[in-house]
Amino acid sequence: MSQQKPRKENKDNSGLRTAAKLSGIGLQMGLTIYLGNLLGSWLDQKFAKDFWEISVTLFAIAVSLYSVIKQANELNK
């Protein structure tokens, strides 16, 4: 059996991989905020209150920003 040589990372593909990761981060951020808004509006209707939608949406924004910063730091390593 022959030994396989370690694969060298192609510099052309590294830019494409980074772009794919960044677009995934953006989609994840948008989806998190959207789902937070849906949950908040459902809670507003369920409990007949007016503060759930904005509160849960703001929490979803904070969570998504934390996630973006964490993933961006991982890309810089």
DSSP file (Angstrom, degrees, kcal/mol; ACC not computed):
  #  RESIDUE AA STRUCTURE BP1 BP2  ACC     N-H-->O    O-->H-N    N-H-->O    O-->H-N    TCO  KAPPA ALPHA  PHI   PSI    X-CA   Y-CA   Z-CA
    1    1 A M              0   0    0      0, 0.0     2,-0.3     0, 0.0     0, 0.0   0.000 360.0 360.0 360.0 139.7    0.0    0.0    0.0
    2    2 A S        -     0   0    0      1,-0.0     2,-0.3     0, 0.0     0, 0.0  -0.639 360.0-119.4 -94.0 149.7    1.3    3.4   -0.9
    3    3 A Q        -     0   0    0     -2,-0.3     2,-0.4     1,-0.0    -1,-0.0  -0.646  26.1-126.5 -85.2 141.3    1.4    6.3    1.5
    4    4 A Q        -     0   0    0     -2,-0.3     3,-0.1     1,-0.0    -1,-0.0  -0.699  20.2-124.2 -88.7 139.4   -0.6    9.4    0.6
    5    5 A K        -     0   0    0     -2,-0.4     2,-0.1     1,-0.1    -1,-0.0  -0.539  35.5 -97.9 -76.8 145.3    1.2   12.7    0.5
    6    6 A P        -     0   0    0      0, 0.0     2,-0.4     0, 0.0    -1,-0.1  -0.422  43.8-114.5 -62.8 138.1   -0.3   15.4    2.7
    7    7 A R        -     0   0    0     -2,-0.1     2,-0.3    -3,-0.1    -3,-0.0  -0.590  22.7-134.9 -79.0 129.1   -2.4   17.7    0.6
    8    8 A K        -     0   0    0     -2,-0.4     2,-0.4     1,-0.1    -1,-0.0  -0.630  25.3-113.2 -80.9 140.2   -1.2   21.2    0.2
    9    9 A E        -     0   0    0     -2,-0.3     2,-0.4     1,-0.1    -1,-0.1  -0.604  27.9-128.6 -76.6 128.2   -3.9   23.9    0.6
   10   10 A N     >  -     0   0    0     -2,-0.4     4,-1.4     1,-0.1     3,-0.3  -0.626   6.7-145.2 -78.2 128.3   -4.6   25.6   -2.7
   11   11 A K  H  > S+     0   0    0     -2,-0.4     4,-1.0     1,-0.2    -1,-0.1   0.809  98.7  58.1 -66.9 -28.5   -4.4   29.4   -2.2
   12   12 A D  H  > S+     0   0    0      1,-0.2     4,-1.0     2,-0.2    -1,-0.2   0.888 107.6  46.9 -66.6 -38.0   -7.2   29.9   -4.8
   13   13 A N  H  > S+     0   0    0     -3,-0.3     4,-2.6     1,-0.2    -1,-0.2   0.763 100.1  67.2 -75.3 -25.2   -9.5   27.7   -2.8
   14   14 A S  H  X S+     0   0    0     -4,-1.4     4,-2.1     1,-0.2    -1,-0.2   0.886 101.0  48.2 -66.5 -36.8   -8.8   29.4    0.5
   15   15 A G  H  X S+     0   0    0     -4,-1.0     4,-2.1    -3,-0.2    -1,-0.2   0.884 112.4  49.1 -67.2 -38.4  -10.4   32.7   -0.6
   16   16 A L  H  X S+     0   0    0     -4,-1.0     4,-2.2     2,-0.2    -2,-0.2   0.890 110.5  50.4 -68.2 -39.8  -13.4   30.9   -1.8
   17   17 A R  H  X S+     0   0    0     -4,-2.6     4,-2.3     2,-0.2    -2,-0.2   0.908 110.2  50.1 -64.1 -41.6  -13.7   29.0    1.5
   18   18 A T  H  X S+     0   0    0     -4,-2.1     4,-2.5     1,-0.2    -2,-0.2   0.909 110.4  50.0 -63.4 -42.1  -13.4   32.2    3.4
   19   19 A A  H  X S+     0   0    0     -4,-2.1     4,-2.3     1,-0.2    -1,-0.2   0.896 110.5  50.0 -63.5 -39.8  -16.2   33.8    1.3
   20   20 A A  H  X S+     0   0    0     -4,-2.2     4,-1.9     2,-0.2    -2,-0.2   0.904 111.2  48.8 -65.4 -40.6  -18.4   30.8    1.8
   21   21 A K  H  X S+     0   0    0     -4,-2.3     4,-2.0     1,-0.2    -2,-0.2   0.910 111.5  49.7 -65.0 -41.3  -17.9   30.9    5.6
   22   22 A L  H  X S+     0   0    0     -4,-2.5     4,-2.0     1,-0.2    -2,-0.2   0.886 110.3  49.4 -66.6 -38.3  -18.6   34.7    5.7
   23   23 A S  H  X S+     0   0    0     -4,-2.3     4,-2.2     1,-0.2    -1,-0.2   0.874 110.1  52.3 -68.2 -34.6  -21.8   34.3    3.7
   24   24 A G  H  X S+     0   0    0     -4,-1.9     4,-2.4     2,-0.2    -2,-0.2   0.878 106.8  52.9 -65.7 -37.2  -22.9   31.5    6.0
   25   25 A I  H  X S+     0   0    0     -4,-2.0     4,-2.2     2,-0.2    -2,-0.2   0.915 109.5  49.2 -63.3 -42.6  -22.3   33.8    9.0
   26   26 A G  H  X S+     0   0    0     -4,-2.0     4,-2.4     2,-0.2    -2,-0.2   0.906 111.6  48.2 -64.2 -42.2  -24.5   36.4    7.4
   27   27 A L  H  X S+     0   0    0     -4,-2.2     4,-2.5     1,-0.2    -1,-0.2   0.900 111.1  51.1 -64.4 -40.1  -27.3   33.9    6.7
   28   28 A Q  H  X S+     0   0    0     -4,-2.4     4,-2.3     2,-0.2    -2,-0.2   0.901 110.2  49.7 -63.9 -40.3  -27.0   32.6   10.3
   29   29 A M  H  X S+     0   0    0     -4,-2.2     4,-2.1     2,-0.2     5,-0.2   0.936 112.7  46.4 -64.4 -46.3  -27.3   36.1   11.7
   30   30 A G  H  X S+     0   0    0     -4,-2.4     4,-2.4     1,-0.2    -2,-0.2   0.904 113.1  48.9 -63.5 -41.7  -30.3   37.0    9.6
   31   31 A L  H  X S+     0   0    0     -4,-2.5     4,-2.7     2,-0.2     5,-0.2   0.887 109.7  52.1 -66.5 -39.3  -32.1   33.7   10.4
   32   32 A T  H  X S+     0   0    0     -4,-2.3     4,-2.1    -5,-0.2    -2,-0.2   0.928 112.7  44.5 -62.4 -45.2  -31.4   34.2   14.2
   33   33 A I  H  X S+     0   0    0     -4,-2.1     4,-2.2     2,-0.2    -2,-0.2   0.911 113.8  50.4 -66.7 -41.9  -32.9   37.7   14.2
   34   34 A Y  H  X S+     0   0    0     -4,-2.4     4,-2.4     1,-0.2    -2,-0.2   0.931 112.2  46.1 -62.0 -46.6  -35.9   36.6   12.1
   35   35 A L  H  X S+     0   0    0     -4,-2.7     4,-2.5     1,-0.2    -1,-0.2   0.867 110.8  53.6 -66.5 -35.1  -36.7   33.6   14.3
   36   36 A G  H  X S+     0   0    0     -4,-2.1     4,-2.4    -5,-0.2    -1,-0.2   0.895 109.3  49.0 -63.1 -39.6  -36.3   35.8   17.4
   37   37 A N  H  X S+     0   0    0     -4,-2.2     4,-2.4     2,-0.2    -2,-0.2   0.907 111.0  49.4 -66.9 -41.5  -38.8   38.3   15.9
   38   38 A L  H  X S+     0   0    0     -4,-2.4     4,-2.2     2,-0.2    -2,-0.2   0.921 111.8  48.6 -62.8 -42.9  -41.3   35.5   15.1
   39   39 A L  H  X S+     0   0    0     -4,-2.5     4,-2.4     1,-0.2    -2,-0.2   0.917 111.7  50.0 -62.6 -43.0  -41.0   34.1   18.6
   40   40 A G  H  X S+     0   0    0     -4,-2.4     4,-2.2    13,-0.2    13,-0.4   0.900 110.7  48.1 -63.6 -41.5  -41.5   37.5   20.1
   41   41 A S  H  X S+     0   0    0     -4,-2.4     4,-2.0     2,-0.2    -1,-0.2   0.875 111.3  51.2 -68.9 -34.7  -44.6   38.3   18.0
   42   42 A W  H  X S+     0   0    0     -4,-2.2     4,-2.6    -5,-0.2    -2,-0.2   0.910 110.2  49.4 -65.0 -41.2  -46.0   34.8   18.9
   43   43 A L  H  X S+     0   0    0     -4,-2.4     4,-2.5     2,-0.2     6,-0.3   0.879 107.7  55.1 -65.5 -37.0  -45.4   35.6   22.6
   44   44 A D  H  X>S+     0   0    0     -4,-2.2     5,-1.0     1,-0.2     4,-1.0   0.926 113.0  41.7 -59.3 -44.7  -47.1   39.0   22.2
   45   45 A Q  H  <5S+     0   0    0     -4,-2.0    -2,-0.2     2,-0.2    -1,-0.2   0.893 114.8  51.1 -70.1 -39.0  -50.2   37.3   20.8
   46   46 A K  H  <5S+     0   0    0     -4,-2.6    -2,-0.2     1,-0.2    -1,-0.2   0.914 124.1  26.4 -65.9 -44.2  -50.2   34.4   23.4
   47   47 A F  H  <5S-     0   0    0     -4,-2.5    -1,-0.2    -5,-0.2    -2,-0.2   0.364 101.2-124.4-104.4   4.1  -49.9   36.6   26.5
   48   48 A A  T  <5 +     0   0    0     -4,-1.0     2,-0.3     1,-0.2    -3,-0.2   0.887  66.5 130.9  53.6  44.9  -51.6   39.8   25.1
   49   49 A K      < -     0   0    0     -5,-1.0    -1,-0.2    -6,-0.3    -2,-0.1  -0.820  54.1-146.0-120.5 163.7  -48.5   42.0   25.9
   50   50 A D  S    S+     0   0    0     -2,-0.3     4,-0.4     1,-0.1    -6,-0.1   0.428  85.5  64.1-109.7  -0.4  -46.7   44.5   23.8
   51   51 A F  S  > S+     0   0    0      2,-0.1     4,-2.0     1,-0.1     5,-0.2   0.605  79.1  78.5-102.9 -11.4  -43.1   44.1   25.0
   52   52 A W  H  > S+     0   0    0      1,-0.2     4,-3.0     2,-0.2     5,-0.4   0.913  89.9  53.7 -66.6 -43.3  -42.2   40.5   24.0
   53   53 A E  H  > S+     0   0    0    -13,-0.4     4,-2.1     1,-0.2   -13,-0.2   0.940 114.4  39.3 -60.5 -49.3  -41.5   41.1   20.4
   54   54 A I  H  > S+     0   0    0     -4,-0.4     4,-2.3     2,-0.2    -1,-0.2   0.884 117.0  51.2 -69.5 -36.4  -39.0   43.9   20.8
   55   55 A S  H  X S+     0   0    0     -4,-2.0     4,-2.0     2,-0.2    -2,-0.2   0.941 114.1  41.6 -65.9 -47.5  -37.4   42.2   23.8
   56   56 A V  H  X S+     0   0    0     -4,-3.0     4,-2.4     2,-0.2    -1,-0.2   0.868 114.3  53.0 -69.9 -35.4  -36.9   38.9   22.2
   57   57 A T  H  X S+     0   0    0     -4,-2.1     4,-2.2    -5,-0.4    -1,-0.2   0.920 109.8  47.8 -64.9 -43.3  -35.8   40.5   18.9
   58   58 A L  H  X S+     0   0    0     -4,-2.3     4,-2.1     2,-0.2    -2,-0.2   0.883 111.7  50.4 -64.8 -37.6  -33.2   42.6   20.7
   59   59 A F  H  X S+     0   0    0     -4,-2.0     4,-2.5     2,-0.2    -2,-0.2   0.905 109.5  51.0 -65.0 -40.8  -31.9   39.5   22.5
   60   60 A A  H  X S+     0   0    0     -4,-2.4     4,-2.5     2,-0.2    -2,-0.2   0.872 108.9  51.8 -64.5 -36.8  -31.7   37.7   19.2
   61   61 A I  H  X S+     0   0    0     -4,-2.2     4,-2.4     2,-0.2    -1,-0.2   0.925 110.6  48.0 -64.1 -44.2  -29.6   40.6   17.8
   62   62 A A  H  X S+     0   0    0     -4,-2.1     4,-2.2     2,-0.2    -2,-0.2   0.913 113.0  47.9 -63.2 -42.8  -27.3   40.4   20.7
   63   63 A V  H  X S+     0   0    0     -4,-2.5     4,-2.2     1,-0.2    -2,-0.2   0.911 112.7  48.5 -64.3 -42.5  -26.9   36.6   20.4
   64   64 A S  H  X S+     0   0    0     -4,-2.5     4,-2.4     2,-0.2    -2,-0.2   0.880 110.4  50.8 -68.6 -36.8  -26.3   36.9   16.7
   65   65 A L  H  X S+     0   0    0     -4,-2.4     4,-2.5     2,-0.2     5,-0.2   0.909 110.2  50.1 -65.1 -41.1  -23.7   39.6   17.1
   66   66 A Y  H  X S+     0   0    0     -4,-2.2     4,-2.4     1,-0.2    -2,-0.2   0.920 111.6  48.7 -60.0 -43.5  -21.9   37.5   19.7
   67   67 A S  H  X S+     0   0    0     -4,-2.2     4,-2.5     2,-0.2    -2,-0.2   0.902 110.7  50.0 -65.1 -41.6  -21.9   34.6   17.3
   68   68 A V  H  X S+     0   0    0     -4,-2.4     4,-2.4     2,-0.2    -2,-0.2   0.922 112.0  47.6 -63.1 -44.6  -20.6   36.7   14.4
   69   69 A I  H  X S+     0   0    0     -4,-2.5     4,-2.1     2,-0.2    -2,-0.2   0.914 112.7  49.2 -64.2 -42.5  -17.7   38.1   16.5
   70   70 A K  H  X S+     0   0    0     -4,-2.4     4,-1.6    -5,-0.2    -2,-0.2   0.920 114.0  45.0 -63.0 -44.4  -16.8   34.6   17.8
   71   71 A Q  H  X S+     0   0    0     -4,-2.5     4,-1.8     2,-0.2    -2,-0.2   0.851 111.0  53.7 -70.2 -34.3  -16.8   33.1   14.3
   72   72 A A  H  X S+     0   0    0     -4,-2.4     4,-1.4     1,-0.2    -1,-0.2   0.885 107.3  51.4 -67.1 -37.8  -14.8   36.1   12.9
   73   73 A N  H  X S+     0   0    0     -4,-2.1     4,-0.5     1,-0.2    -1,-0.2   0.876 107.9  52.8 -64.7 -36.4  -12.2   35.5   15.5
   74   74 A E  H >< S+     0   0    0     -4,-1.6     3,-0.7     1,-0.2    -2,-0.2   0.867 106.8  52.6 -65.5 -36.7  -12.0   31.9   14.5
   75   75 A L  H 3< S+     0   0    0     -4,-1.8    -1,-0.2     1,-0.2    -2,-0.2   0.819 105.2  56.2 -68.1 -29.9  -11.5   32.9   10.9
   76   76 A N  H 3<        0   0    0     -4,-1.4    -1,-0.2     1,-0.2    -2,-0.2   0.602 360.0 360.0 -78.9 -11.0   -8.6   35.1   11.9
   77   77 A K    <<        0   0    0     -3,-0.7    -1,-0.2    -4,-0.5    -2,-0.1   0.500 360.0 360.0 -74.7 360.0   -6.7   32.4   13.6
